[in-house]
Amino acid sequence: MKKTGLLISVVLFGLIAFSQENTSGKIIYEQTVKFEIKLEGEAAQFASQLPKERKSEMVLLFNDQQALYQNNTAPKDDAMEMQSGGSNVMIRMVNPENKVFTDLTLGKQIEMREFMTRFFLIDSDVSTSWKITGNQKMILNYPCQEATSVDGEKKIAAWFTPAIPVSVGPGKYGGLPGLILSVDLDEGKNITMAKSIDLTPISKDIMGKPDKGKKVSREEFDKIVAEKMKETGGNARTSGQSIMIRIQK
């Protein structure tokens, strides 16, 4: 019995020490956004040529006090034009320069959002309400647990690992007892999945707060986007990325 007890103590101590060390590093994520674009009238003939999804690479830098989530590569701006008969359809896909800074000690976030070359700053609390389901799986050799929530009308399923005991994740998502390695937003329409994990300590010097842009509330930002998109002739927009569609005859 003594030997068994000693063995368990050693194993538990090893797990605790391992956990305490994993509080700083870099996670590379791949975000896949699926599109549902509907065209009417003569433009409907282009429907089969439209992109069905868009991928982008993001990075999360973190330590036990703060985190910064941003593009891992330079923002991309892709455009395509299709013509047939008297119709001309222009589609522009934008991956803007967005950032999310999280202050774990205060439970606060600052989002920098780019929209049509303008920048906005949104202050908010880390306030997602999660329900842990009990489901488990492995992601990149890390044991993960599932937690669910609701964002407006969209369902969220997140997978977090207690082995990295930092309450952050991709974008604005956090507040769980471990780092989030995967987020499924709106039942597969927007999936962000960790591609690599590097637990080399990160200096605070490279995680500065975003300070470029006009300070607005989230409601004000959403109103600005809706009004501007209406002016430009229609759009599809989802989770930081924008698709602008112009139809000319």
Residue pairs with C-beta under 8 A, 6 or more apart in sequence:
18 163
19 162
19 163
19 165
20 165
21 199
22 163
22 164
22 165
22 166
22 199
23 63
23 64
23 164
23 165
23 166
24 62
24 63
24 64
24 166
24 199
24 200
24 201
24 202
25 61
25 62
25 164
25 197
25 198
25 199
25 200
25 201
25 202
26 59
26 60
26 61
26 62
26 197
26 198
26 200
26 202
27 59
27 60
27 62
27 170
27 179
27 181
27 194
27 196
27 197
27 198
28 57
28 58
28 59
28 72
28 194
28 195
28 196
29 57
29 58
29 59
29 60
29 170
29 192
29 193
29 194
29 195
30 55
30 56
30 57
30 58
30 192
30 193
30 195
31 55
31 56
31 57
31 58
31 170
31 190
31 191
31 192
31 239
32 53
32 54
32 55
32 190
32 191
32 192
32 193
33 53
33 54
33 55
33 56
33 189
33 190
33 238
33 239
33 241
34 52
34 53
34 188
34 189
34 190
35 50
35 51
35 52
35 53
35 54
35 236
35 238
35 243
36 189
36 236
37 47
37 50
37 236
37 243
37 245
38 47
39 46
39 47
39 50
39 89
39 245
39 247
41 87
42 84
42 85
42 86
42 87
42 249
43 87
43 89
43 247
45 84
45 87
46 82
46 84
46 87
46 89
49 82
50 91
51 91
51 93
54 93
54 95
54 241
56 71
56 73
56 76
56 95
56 241
57 71
57 72
57 73
57 195
58 69
58 70
58 71
58 72
58 170
58 192
59 69
59 70
59 71
59 72
60 67
60 68
60 69
60 168
60 169
60 170
61 67
61 68
61 69
61 202
61 206
61 207
62 68
62 166
62 168
62 179
62 202
62 207
63 166
63 201
63 202
63 204
63 207
64 104
64 166
65 103
65 104
65 105
65 204
66 101
66 102
66 103
66 104
66 105
66 204
66 207
67 101
67 102
67 104
67 166
67 168
67 174
67 207
68 99
68 100
68 101
68 102
68 206
68 207
68 208
69 99
69 100
69 101
69 102
69 168
69 170
69 171
70 97
70 98
70 99
70 100
71 95
71 97
71 98
75 94
75 95
75 96
75 97
75 114
76 93
76 94
76 95
77 92
77 93
77 94
77 95
78 92
78 93
79 90
79 91
79 92
79 93
80 90
80 91
81 88
81 89
81 90
81 91
82 88
82 89
82 91
83 89
86 249
87 247
87 248
87 249
88 247
88 248
88 249
89 245
89 246
89 247
89 248
90 245
90 246
90 248
91 243
91 244
91 245
92 243
92 244
93 241
93 242
93 243
94 241
94 242
94 243
94 244
95 240
95 241
96 113
96 114
96 115
96 240
96 241
96 242
97 112
97 114
97 119
98 111
98 112
98 113
98 114
98 240
99 111
99 112
99 210
100 109
100 110
100 111
100 112
100 171
100 172
101 109
101 110
101 111
101 112
101 207
101 208
101 209
101 210
102 108
102 109
102 126
102 168
102 174
103 109
104 166
104 167
104 168
107 125
107 126
108 123
108 124
108 125
108 126
109 123
109 124
109 125
109 126
109 172
110 121
110 122
110 123
110 209
110 210
111 121
111 122
111 124
111 172
111 210
112 119
112 120
112 121
112 210
112 212
112 213
113 119
113 120
113 121
113 122
113 213
113 221
113 240
114 120
114 213
115 221
115 224
115 225
115 228
115 242
116 228
118 213
118 214
119 212
119 213
119 214
120 213
120 214
120 215
120 216
120 221
120 224
121 210
121 211
121 212
121 213
121 214
121 215
121 216
122 215
122 216
122 217
122 218
122 221
123 215
124 172
124 218
126 167
126 172
126 174
126 175
127 175
128 149
128 151
128 156
128 172
128 173
128 174
128 175
129 149
130 147
130 148
130 149
130 158
130 175
130 176
131 147
131 148
131 149
132 145
132 146
132 147
132 176
133 145
133 146
133 147
133 148
134 145
134 146
135 145
135 146
136 143
136 144
136 145
136 146
137 144
137 146
137 159
138 144
139 159
139 161
139 181
139 182
139 193
139 194
140 181
140 194
140 196
140 197
142 161
142 163
142 164
142 181
142 197
143 161
143 162
143 163
144 159
144 160
144 161
144 178
144 181
144 182
145 159
145 160
145 161
145 162
145 178
146 157
146 158
146 159
147 157
147 158
147 159
147 160
147 176
148 155
148 156
148 157
148 158
149 155
149 156
149 158
150 156
151 185
154 185
154 186
155 185
155 186
155 187
156 173
156 183
156 184
156 185
157 183
157 184
158 169
158 173
158 176
158 180
158 182
158 183
158 184
159 180
159 181
159 182
159 183
160 169
160 176
160 177
160 178
160 179
160 180
160 181
161 178
161 179
161 181
162 177
162 178
163 178
164 178
164 179
164 197
164 199
165 177
165 178
165 179
166 178
166 179
167 174
167 175
167 176
167 177
167 178
167 179
168 174
168 179
168 180
169 176
169 179
169 180
169 181
169 183
170 180
170 183
170 192
171 183
171 192
171 239
171 240
173 180
173 183
174 180
181 193
181 194
181 197
182 191
182 192
182 193
182 194
183 190
183 191
183 192
184 190
184 191
185 191
185 192
185 239
189 238
190 238
190 239
216 224
225 237
229 235
229 237
229 244
232 244
232 246
233 245
233 246
233 247
234 244
234 245
234 246
234 247
235 242
235 243
235 244
235 245
236 242
236 243
236 245
237 243
